[in-house]
């Protein structure tokens, strides 16, 4: 996949991820370029966004609210985790369904 398409698709995923500010800034674009240069598969990066958001949404209802995610780099540790562990695609399908239900319920 060409860099331009990779970056655009990742930034689109980031922008629409629940809990993010929905705004893409220059550092986000640069981070996406770095991921492409490192040959991080797009699905791995997108799955990391899903995993991080699922974890944030699964917090206890009485826990203090978390702030808005304002940077794609927030997901860097989770991208590394997904690269190392490579969970099954079915797991992320399940998480996406759970996220939809949780977001709809709020």
SULGI-V377539 format. One line per field, one symbol per residue. ss: DSSP state (a for helix, b for strand, c for the rest). A space follows every 50 residues. Layout:
BEGIN
ss: ???
END
This chain:
BEGIN
ss: ccaaaaaaaaaaaaaccccbcccccaaaaaaaaaaaaccccaaaaaaaaa aaaaaaacccccccccccbccaaaaaaaaaaaaaacccaaaaaaaaaaaa aaaaac
END
